[in-house]
Amino acid sequence: MKKFRKSFQQRFISASSSVAIGAALLGLTTNTNSAKASSPALCKDKLTQTTLQKNIFSENNTQTASALSSFNYYCLGSPDKFEIVIYEMGLCTQNPISGTPKTFSKDNCEVTMVSTSGSTADLAGKTVPLPSASTRPANATYTHAYITILNEFGLRGSISLDGSVYCSTNDGGVNSSVGCTAVDHTEELDSFDESFEPDFGPENMPTGGKVSALLTDSSLTRAANASSVTRLVGVFETNSGSPVVINDGVNGVEVELQVSDGGYGIAFTNSGVPEDFGSAPFKPVFNTF
């Protein structure tokens, strides 16, 4: 099992386009590189995508190194697998992570999905049914959404550069053998820094909005040390800073958790050779109807 710490700040940014979780959230019907100053780039924005298929680019290693040199030889692509275990979701009228030290509170939130044992969801190109809420959230302006997940990610992916394919290995490394097949790998998050640090953000996302996160134990209490971490609470500004408004005219709300073009971090050597695969978070997008 691979654990990542230093690269979380550059990985905890997601982009656009992709996976429907459906109406479960609201239940109305619901690397290895060190952190860097600039936000990660999307691979497709810095490299030339040759087909509609994700992570296939025309640049060779030298050209890739040149394109990504300003981004610490790192970019965000699309995973073939992005599996998480979801325990709870909800909407809040203010950021539920606050205070010094930071803690998580649902005092200003509506819990909209609960799965006591956890619902496993692969966000990479799949529609995943989740438990719906039993009641309608109260009329309000919801500026934030939270999700509580297991602090482990199940991943798989590859990238092609000028016809050379690089596949994930079982520890998140890279297999460059001809005809390679991508292998599942797992990441565990138990700190946001090399020394124990259980909270993150709020940080701006390149596609808009801000994200905060807190590492907790199973009771959602701020973790005291790395060994006590079993949950990750992620908090997002709804719709990149545009609140979700629920009033008498709203019949339902659905959410997409997006990982395509942004949910998979790929690190390269300074020669432009892929050397590491890792997670980058999803982004929720809400629609009322």
Secondary structure, 3 states (H helix, E strand, C coil): CEECCCCHHHHCCCCCCCCEEECCCCCCCCCCCCCCCCCCEEHHHHCCECCCCCCEECCCHHHHHHHHHHHCCEEEECCCEEEEEEEEEEEECCCCEECCCCEECCCCEEEEEEEEEEEEEECCCCCCCCCCCCCCCCCEEECEEEEEEECEEEEECEEEECCEEEEECCCCCEECCCCCCCCCEEEECCCCCCCCCCEEEEEECCCCCEEEEEEECCCCCECCCHHHCCEEEEEEEHHHHCCEEECCCCCCEEEEEECCCCCEEEEECCCCCEEEEEECCCEEEEEEC
